[in-house]
Amino acid sequence: MADHDGGLVQAEQQWRQLRPFCLITALVASLTLPGCTRIGPDTVTLDRFDYSSAIADSWKQQTLLNIVKLRYMDMPVFVDVASIVAGYSLETGGSIGGQISSADAIQGNSVVLGANGKYTDRPTITYVPLTGEKFLIGLLTPIDPKNIFSMLQSGYAADFILGLTVESLNGVRNRSAMAGALREAEPEFLRALELIRDIQAAGAVGMRVEEDKVKGRTAVLFMRRDDVAPEILEKQKEVRRLLHLSEGRERFVLKYSPARGEEDELAVNSRSMLQIMTAFSSYIDVPEEHINDQSAVPTVEKGSVENRVSRILIRSGKEKPEHAYTTVHYRGHWFWIDDTNWQAKRALAAIMFFFTLSETGSNDKLPLITIPAQ
């Protein structure tokens, strides 16, 4: 009986000695357990917005930089982000060891804890330079008038879109800047854009695409007269007079042409992406030293500077601005668009949008990506 009681006492003593180690073991196990959970779903929210913001910012900078380059007669270069593959790995581990000594041993009880962790973020980003015949054709080919007027149908202001993308409407010419020489827009053109915007706001102008077995797809602009206020009808009449359109017609076929079209046509001399970017580059405030050393195309005559500043302006300076919509560094100077200049911001965004509409690249021959298993 005494031996039995002594065994119980000894077992209880050993349990008291082991108990701290059991608790520590449970703690280490609880710390290493999250290593078995998935980390992928939690990264989607962060990565998706971070990558999209980074791509958008770099796209704005690339577009602005190429516009600035054109003012310096430099070659515009575009690089597209073809793909982004984000790979993650998380490894955790722990170890525990120790010894329990007898009651009369010199050394006491000991415990050794160990923990390790490894987190890896290894994104694979593929860049594709936009080059070749298809890119060049897309850069130099005028934008399809159908795409231009589709943006009007989507709600973009007519005076803004047409002023940015059109050289002339039925022979009535827009503002143009070529090799430093400025040709201001004809008053009839500016007045017509103003009237078209008012008619657009009243819902009295629209566009549709008609299918024809012989002619194919044809874009048609129409000015409706039913349920239209008298003042809007007067503005439609004035637009027809300014653009030399037939008074008795309500529909006009959109055609690309630098000259005046037929009686039932609206001839649209649309710009190419290169023309649009070159026109935008005329609004750059080029540093005086670059004008003096003739490294940049001279600024247009001073008579139009005030008008340009009140609408669109790309500023320049030696110091990087703190608050700007987008900023690039070129030839020792900073070029930027003020965050408060909504006209310039809108114009840059429209250029980026039209760039996606033009055939400026192809994904047929993207490089093969091999993603190693982790």
C-alpha positions as CSV (number, residue, x, y, z in Angstrom):
1,M,0.0,0.0,0.0
2,A,2.9,2.3,0.8
3,D,4.5,1.5,-2.5
4,H,1.3,2.3,-4.3
5,D,1.0,5.7,-2.5
6,G,4.6,6.5,-3.3
7,G,4.0,5.8,-7.0
8,L,1.1,8.2,-7.1
9,V,3.1,10.9,-5.4
10,Q,5.9,10.4,-7.9
11,A,3.6,10.5,-10.9
12,E,1.9,13.7,-9.6
13,Q,5.3,15.3,-9.2
14,Q,6.3,14.4,-12.7
15,W,3.0,15.8,-14.1
16,R,3.6,19.1,-12.3
17,Q,7.1,19.2,-14.0
18,L,5.7,18.3,-17.4
19,R,2.7,20.7,-17.3
20,P,4.6,23.9,-18.2
21,F,6.1,22.1,-21.2
22,C,2.7,20.9,-22.4
23,L,1.4,24.4,-22.2
24,I,4.3,25.8,-24.1
25,T,3.9,23.1,-26.8
26,A,0.3,24.0,-27.2
27,L,1.2,27.7,-27.6
28,V,3.8,27.0,-30.2
29,A,1.3,24.8,-32.1
30,S,-1.2,27.6,-32.0
31,L,1.3,30.1,-33.5
32,T,2.3,27.8,-36.3
33,L,-1.2,26.8,-37.2
34,P,-2.0,30.0,-39.3
35,G,0.7,28.8,-41.7
36,C,-1.8,26.2,-42.9
37,T,-4.4,28.8,-43.9
38,R,-4.7,30.4,-47.3
39,I,-3.2,33.8,-48.0
40,G,-4.3,34.2,-51.6
41,P,-7.8,35.5,-51.1
42,D,-6.6,38.2,-48.7
43,T,-4.2,39.6,-51.2
44,V,-6.8,40.1,-54.0
45,T,-8.3,43.3,-52.5
46,L,-4.9,44.9,-51.9
47,D,-3.1,43.8,-55.0
48,R,-5.9,44.5,-57.4
49,F,-6.2,48.2,-56.5
50,D,-2.5,48.7,-55.9
51,Y,-1.6,47.3,-59.3
52,S,-4.4,49.1,-61.1
53,S,-3.4,52.4,-59.5
54,A,0.2,51.9,-60.4
55,I,-0.6,51.0,-64.0
56,A,-2.9,54.0,-64.3
57,D,-0.3,56.4,-63.0
58,S,2.4,55.0,-65.2
59,W,0.1,55.2,-68.2
60,K,-0.6,58.9,-67.5
61,Q,3.2,59.6,-67.2
62,Q,4.0,57.7,-70.3
63,T,1.4,59.6,-72.3
64,L,2.6,63.0,-71.0
65,L,6.2,62.1,-71.6
66,N,5.6,61.2,-75.2
67,I,3.6,64.5,-75.7
68,V,6.6,66.4,-74.3
69,K,9.0,64.4,-76.6
70,L,7.0,65.5,-79.7
71,R,7.6,69.1,-78.8
72,Y,11.4,68.3,-78.8
73,M,11.1,66.4,-82.1
74,D,11.9,63.2,-80.2
75,M,10.6,59.7,-81.0
76,P,7.6,58.7,-78.9
77,V,8.0,55.2,-77.4
78,F,5.2,53.2,-75.8
79,V,5.6,50.2,-73.6
80,D,2.5,48.2,-72.6
81,V,2.1,46.1,-69.5
82,A,1.1,42.7,-71.0
83,S,0.6,40.7,-67.8
84,I,1.1,40.6,-64.0
85,V,1.4,37.4,-62.2
86,A,1.7,37.7,-58.4
87,G,3.1,34.8,-56.5
88,Y,3.2,34.4,-52.7
89,S,4.4,31.8,-50.3
90,L,4.2,31.7,-46.5
91,E,6.2,29.2,-44.4
92,T,6.1,28.9,-40.6
93,G,7.5,26.4,-38.2
94,G,8.4,25.9,-34.6
95,S,10.3,23.5,-32.4
96,I,10.5,22.7,-28.7
97,G,12.9,20.7,-26.6
98,G,14.1,20.4,-23.0
99,Q,14.8,18.0,-20.2
100,I,13.4,17.1,-16.8
101,S,15.9,16.3,-14.1
102,S,15.4,14.3,-11.0
103,A,14.8,15.9,-7.7
104,D,18.4,15.4,-6.5
105,A,20.1,16.3,-9.8
106,I,22.6,19.2,-9.9
107,Q,21.2,20.6,-13.2
108,G,17.6,21.9,-13.1
109,N,14.8,21.6,-15.6
110,S,15.3,23.3,-19.0
111,V,13.3,24.1,-22.1
112,V,14.4,25.3,-25.6
113,L,12.0,27.0,-27.9
114,G,12.5,27.8,-31.6
115,A,10.3,29.5,-34.3
116,N,10.8,30.5,-37.9
117,G,8.9,32.1,-40.7
118,K,9.3,33.0,-44.3
119,Y,7.1,35.2,-46.5
120,T,7.9,35.7,-50.2
121,D,6.2,38.1,-52.6
122,R,7.5,37.4,-56.1
123,P,5.5,39.2,-58.9
124,T,6.2,38.5,-62.6
125,I,5.5,41.6,-64.7
126,T,5.8,41.4,-68.5
127,Y,6.4,44.5,-70.6
128,V,5.8,44.6,-74.4
129,P,7.2,47.5,-76.5
130,L,4.6,48.7,-79.0
131,T,6.5,48.6,-82.3
132,G,6.0,47.3,-85.8
133,E,3.9,48.1,-88.8
134,K,0.5,47.8,-87.0
135,F,1.6,50.2,-84.2
136,L,2.8,52.7,-86.8
137,I,-0.4,52.5,-88.9
138,G,-2.5,52.9,-85.7
139,L,-0.5,56.0,-84.7
140,L,-0.7,57.6,-88.2
141,T,-4.2,56.6,-89.3
142,P,-7.0,59.1,-88.6
143,I,-9.6,58.0,-86.0
144,D,-12.8,56.6,-87.5
145,P,-15.4,59.3,-87.3
146,K,-17.8,56.7,-86.0
147,N,-15.7,56.3,-82.9
148,I,-15.5,60.0,-82.4
149,F,-19.3,60.6,-82.5
150,S,-19.9,57.4,-80.4
151,M,-18.2,59.3,-77.6
152,L,-20.7,62.1,-78.1
153,Q,-23.5,59.6,-77.9
154,S,-21.9,58.3,-74.6
155,G,-22.2,61.8,-73.0
156,Y,-18.9,63.4,-73.7
157,A,-19.2,67.1,-74.5
158,A,-19.3,67.7,-78.3
159,D,-17.2,70.9,-78.2
160,F,-14.4,69.2,-76.3
161,I,-14.3,65.9,-78.2
162,L,-14.6,67.5,-81.7
163,G,-12.2,70.3,-80.8
164,L,-9.6,67.7,-79.8
165,T,-10.0,65.1,-82.5
166,V,-11.1,66.9,-85.6
167,E,-9.1,69.1,-88.1
168,S,-12.3,70.2,-89.9
169,L,-16.0,69.6,-90.3
170,N,-17.3,69.8,-93.9
171,G,-14.3,71.9,-94.8
172,V,-14.6,74.4,-91.8
173,R,-11.2,74.3,-90.1
174,N,-10.3,73.8,-86.5
175,R,-7.2,75.2,-84.7
176,S,-4.0,73.5,-85.9
177,A,-0.3,73.7,-84.8
178,M,2.3,72.3,-87.2
179,A,6.1,72.7,-86.7
180,G,5.6,75.8,-84.5
181,A,3.2,77.6,-86.8
182,L,-0.2,78.1,-85.4
183,R,-3.4,78.4,-87.4
184,E,-6.3,79.5,-85.2
185,A,-9.7,77.9,-85.6
186,E,-12.2,79.6,-87.9
187,P,-14.9,81.4,-86.0
188,E,-17.6,79.3,-87.8
189,F,-16.0,76.2,-86.4
190,L,-15.9,77.4,-82.8
191,R,-19.5,78.6,-83.1
192,A,-20.7,75.3,-84.6
193,L,-19.1,73.4,-81.7
194,E,-20.8,75.6,-79.2
195,L,-24.2,75.1,-80.9
196,I,-23.7,71.3,-81.3
197,R,-23.1,71.1,-77.5
198,D,-26.3,72.9,-76.8
199,I,-28.2,70.7,-79.2
200,Q,-26.6,67.6,-77.6
201,A,-27.6,68.7,-74.1
202,A,-31.2,69.0,-75.4
203,G,-31.1,65.5,-76.8
204,A,-31.9,66.7,-80.3
205,V,-28.8,65.1,-82.0
206,G,-27.7,61.5,-82.1
207,M,-25.9,58.8,-84.1
208,R,-26.7,55.3,-85.1
209,V,-24.9,52.7,-87.2
210,E,-26.8,51.3,-90.1
211,E,-26.1,47.9,-91.8
212,D,-26.1,47.6,-95.5
213,K,-25.1,44.6,-97.6
214,V,-23.4,46.7,-100.2
215,K,-22.0,49.6,-98.2
216,G,-21.4,47.7,-95.0
217,R,-21.7,49.5,-91.7
218,T,-22.5,53.2,-92.1
219,A,-22.5,55.8,-89.3
220,V,-25.4,58.3,-89.6
221,L,-25.8,61.6,-87.7
222,F,-29.3,62.8,-87.3
223,M,-30.9,66.0,-86.0
224,R,-34.4,65.3,-84.9
225,R,-37.1,68.0,-85.1
226,D,-40.0,66.3,-83.3
227,D,-40.7,67.5,-79.8
228,V,-37.8,70.0,-79.9
229,A,-37.9,73.4,-78.4
230,P,-38.0,76.3,-80.9
231,E,-34.7,77.7,-79.7
232,I,-33.0,74.4,-80.3
233,L,-34.5,74.2,-83.8
234,E,-33.0,77.7,-84.5
235,K,-29.6,76.4,-83.3
236,Q,-29.9,73.4,-85.6
237,K,-30.6,75.7,-88.5
238,E,-27.5,77.8,-87.6
239,V,-25.3,74.7,-87.5
240,R,-26.5,73.7,-90.9
241,R,-25.6,77.1,-92.3
242,L,-22.2,77.2,-90.6
243,L,-21.2,73.7,-91.8
244,H,-22.8,74.1,-95.2
245,L,-25.3,71.3,-94.6
246,S,-28.6,70.9,-96.4
247,E,-31.5,72.6,-94.6
248,G,-34.1,70.1,-95.6
249,R,-32.2,67.0,-94.3
250,E,-32.3,65.4,-90.8
251,R,-29.8,62.7,-91.3
252,F,-26.2,62.9,-92.6
253,V,-23.8,60.1,-93.4
254,L,-20.5,60.5,-91.5
255,K,-17.6,60.3,-93.9
256,Y,-13.9,60.8,-93.5
257,S,-12.8,63.6,-95.8
258,P,-10.7,66.8,-95.5
259,A,-13.0,68.5,-98.1
260,R,-16.7,69.2,-98.1
261,G,-18.9,66.2,-98.7
262,E,-22.0,65.5,-100.7
263,E,-25.4,66.9,-99.8
264,D,-26.3,64.0,-97.5
265,E,-22.8,63.7,-95.9
266,L,-21.0,65.3,-93.1
267,A,-17.3,65.2,-94.0
268,V,-15.1,64.7,-90.9
269,N,-11.4,65.3,-91.3
270,S,-10.4,63.5,-88.1
271,R,-7.0,63.5,-86.6
272,S,-4.6,60.6,-86.0
273,M,-3.2,59.9,-82.6
274,L,0.0,61.5,-83.6
275,Q,-1.8,64.6,-84.7
276,I,-3.8,64.8,-81.5
277,M,-0.7,64.4,-79.4
278,T,1.2,67.0,-81.5
279,A,-1.7,69.4,-81.1
280,F,-1.7,68.9,-77.3
281,S,2.1,69.5,-77.2
282,S,1.5,73.0,-78.5
283,Y,0.2,73.8,-75.0
284,I,3.5,73.1,-73.3
285,D,5.2,75.9,-71.5
286,V,8.6,75.1,-72.9
287,P,11.6,76.4,-70.8
288,E,13.1,79.6,-72.2
289,E,16.6,78.0,-72.4
290,H,15.3,75.3,-74.7
291,I,13.7,77.8,-77.0
292,N,17.0,79.8,-77.1
293,D,19.1,76.8,-77.9
294,Q,16.5,75.6,-80.4
295,S,16.3,72.1,-78.9
296,A,12.5,72.4,-78.8
297,V,9.9,73.6,-81.4
298,P,9.3,77.3,-80.7
299,T,6.2,78.4,-78.8
300,V,3.4,79.8,-80.9
301,E,2.9,83.5,-81.2
302,K,2.2,85.3,-77.9
303,G,-1.2,86.5,-79.1
304,S,-2.7,83.2,-78.2
305,V,-0.9,82.5,-74.9
306,E,-3.6,83.9,-72.7
307,N,-6.3,81.8,-74.3
308,R,-4.2,78.7,-74.0
309,V,-3.4,79.3,-70.3
310,S,-7.1,79.8,-69.5
311,R,-7.9,76.3,-70.9
312,I,-5.1,73.8,-71.2
313,L,-1.5,74.2,-70.1
314,I,1.4,71.8,-69.5
315,R,3.7,73.6,-67.1
316,S,7.5,73.2,-66.7
317,G,10.1,74.0,-64.1
318,K,13.4,73.0,-62.4
319,E,11.6,71.9,-59.2
320,K,9.2,69.0,-58.9
321,P,5.7,70.2,-58.0
322,E,4.2,68.8,-54.8
323,H,0.6,68.6,-56.0
324,A,0.1,67.6,-59.7
325,Y,-2.1,65.4,-61.7
326,T,0.9,63.8,-63.3
327,T,4.6,64.7,-63.6
328,V,7.5,63.6,-65.8
329,H,11.2,64.5,-65.8
330,Y,12.8,65.3,-69.2
331,R,16.0,67.0,-70.2
332,G,16.7,68.3,-66.7
333,H,13.2,69.8,-66.2
334,W,9.9,68.7,-64.8
335,F,6.8,68.9,-66.9
336,W,3.4,68.5,-65.2
337,I,-0.3,69.1,-65.4
338,D,-1.8,71.0,-62.4
339,D,-4.4,69.0,-60.5
340,T,-6.7,72.0,-60.6
341,N,-6.5,72.2,-64.4
342,W,-9.4,70.0,-65.2
343,Q,-9.4,71.0,-68.9
344,A,-5.9,69.5,-69.3
345,K,-6.7,66.5,-67.2
346,R,-9.8,65.8,-69.3
347,A,-7.8,66.2,-72.5
348,L,-5.0,63.8,-71.4
349,A,-7.6,61.2,-70.3
350,A,-9.3,61.5,-73.7
351,I,-6.0,60.9,-75.5
352,M,-5.5,57.8,-73.4
353,F,-9.0,56.6,-74.3
354,F,-8.6,57.2,-78.0
355,F,-5.3,55.4,-77.9
356,T,-7.1,52.2,-76.9
357,L,-9.6,52.7,-79.8
358,S,-6.9,53.0,-82.4
359,E,-5.2,49.9,-83.7
360,T,-1.9,50.6,-82.0
361,G,-0.8,47.1,-80.9
362,S,-1.5,43.4,-81.0
363,N,-1.5,40.7,-78.4
364,D,-1.0,37.9,-81.0
365,K,2.7,37.4,-80.2
366,L,3.0,37.9,-76.5
367,P,6.0,36.2,-74.9
368,L,5.5,32.9,-73.1
369,I,5.6,33.2,-69.3
370,T,6.7,30.2,-67.3
371,I,5.7,30.4,-63.6
372,P,7.8,28.2,-61.4
373,A,6.0,26.1,-58.8
374,Q,6.6,27.2,-55.2
